[in-house]
Amino acid sequence: MTGEHSLPVLEAAHIQPFAMDGPHQVENGLLLRTDIHRLFDQGYVTVTPDHHFLVSRRLKEEFDNGKTYYDLQGRMIRLPPQPADQPSPSLLAWHNEQVFLG
């Protein structure tokens, strides 16, 4: 999504956490920068089922910052070329409904 290539700052993130019955499969994962992974897990950012990046207004309301992330607002994430390796739209919808702070 960000074009980051520095492997030490990239992490595999579960869309629906394994602890919340999320499948341990490729379709339940996103490759995210560590800072974005943390914000994703806490609901301050999400990816829509049609693969666009969204940032919650609450990031600014609660912390009065987030410019770096708002610059990514609405951007289409980079997808793996094989459909079987792409994130599941239904799992992304789950994250949008259950985790994202809106």
N, C-alpha and C positions, 0 to 999 in steps of 0.2 A: 504494500500500500504506500509506504513512504519511499520506497526505492533503496532502503538501507541494505548495505551489503556486508557490514561488519558483523561477522558471525557471533562474536561474544555478546552482542546486545539483542540478538534475535531469539525468540522463544516460541515454542508451540503452546498455544492456548486452547483449552477446551471451550467450546461455545456453551454447551450445557455441562456444568461440572460433573465429573465422574461420581463425586460424592452425592450428587442429586440425580442419580440414575442416567446420566449422560453416557452414551456409548463410547467405548474406547476404540473409535474408528476414525479414519482420515476425514470423513465427512463432518465430524464433530470438532474439527480443528481449524485454527487460523495461525499463520506464522506472523507474529507481531513483535515489534520493538518492545523491550522490557517496560518502558514507561507506559506505552499504549496498552500493553497486556494488563498492567495493574489497574489502569483506568477502566478497561473493558470488564475486568472481574468485579469492580466496584460499581459498575453501572453508569459511569460518566461518559462513556462512548459506546457505540454499538456499530454493527454492520447490518444493513437492511437485507431482507430476503432477496432483493435485486442487486445486492453487493455494493451499496453505497455507504460511505462512512458518515456517521452522525455523531455530533457532540451535544451533550446535554447542556441546557442553559444553566443548570445548577452548578456546573463547574465555575462559571463566572460569578453566580450569585453567592456561592459558599466560600470561594477562595479569591474572588476578584482578579482572576487571571485565566490563562488557558489559551492565549493568542496563538501559540504554536499549534494547538490542536484545532482551533476554530479555522485556521488557514487550510485545514484538510477537509472541512465540512463539505459534504456532498460529493466528494471525490469517489470515483469508482475504484474499488480495490483491484489489485492484480490477482488474477486467478490462475491456478495451474492449468496447463493446456488440456489435460484429460478430464472430462466431466466427472469421472469417478473419484477424482482427487479434489474436487471443488467442495466448498462448504455447503451443507444442506440448507436449502431455503427454509424448511420447517424448523430446523434447529436455530437458525438465525431469527426466525419469527418468535420462537420460544424466548430467546435472549431479549428481544425487543419488548416482549410483554411481561416477562418475569424479573428482569434484572435492570434494564435501562431506566434511568431516572427521568427521562423526558425533558 
